[in-house]
């Protein structure tokens, strides 16, 4: 390593017996991916130029949505490629260390944590499930028309109040349905993680997103889990279910405590 390079971390895995890194993978700077080993663990890393990836440069890059999307895709592509070689702990985007020796020290320091996490996720895979609803499908039946004795102003206020109440009722009903779906899926998972609804402008969906969860599913239950998603979708035609995966366990592992030049919490979207 030279002073002009930093080490970008993608994932941590058990050190492979042959010591070979994942083949054919390039990282966020089109750099070859390699392994840094210590304490029976291996960090999947790449060497990136500091002039493009130090704290100041990253602060500017993170305002560039095109750069951010391209680089995030490269980061996750490496993680997914490494996961085909063995179980991995995905690391947060823009986890950087000054050099390989600092990475080795981190692996030694966090050995027990990483080893326990690898045991916890072994033989298990993350699946994502989103649920969307059309609010109109959960509106209450319209009441009988009110009498005509109210003044126009009063009638307007009553209609507005009724509309708000109808929306609240629809949201409650949709949420209850989502909770029922989640409970059924969670029964097949060893852990679950709830995420906030995605922005409609970014995710390009209509209506309400009432479920955005991840499920850590034993590999032996994969077919049963995906079949259950399909069955629940058929049983609940007012709810559109979307399943994604299999993924490395992004939602069920924590990032290491990184040191300069960039702290993970400052370079994560």
MOJO-V111534 format. One record per helix or strand of 2 or more residues. SS is the DSSP state (~ for helix, > for strand). FROM is the first residue (numbers start at 1). LEN is the number of residues. Records with the same first field share a line. If there is no record, write none. Layout:
SS=FROM-LEN, FROM-LEN
//
This chain:
>=5-10, 34-5, 41-9, 88-10, 124-10, 189-6, 208-11, 239-9
~=50-4, 55-7, 65-19, 100-10, 111-11, 135-4, 152-35, 200-4, 219-17, 250-3, 264-3
//
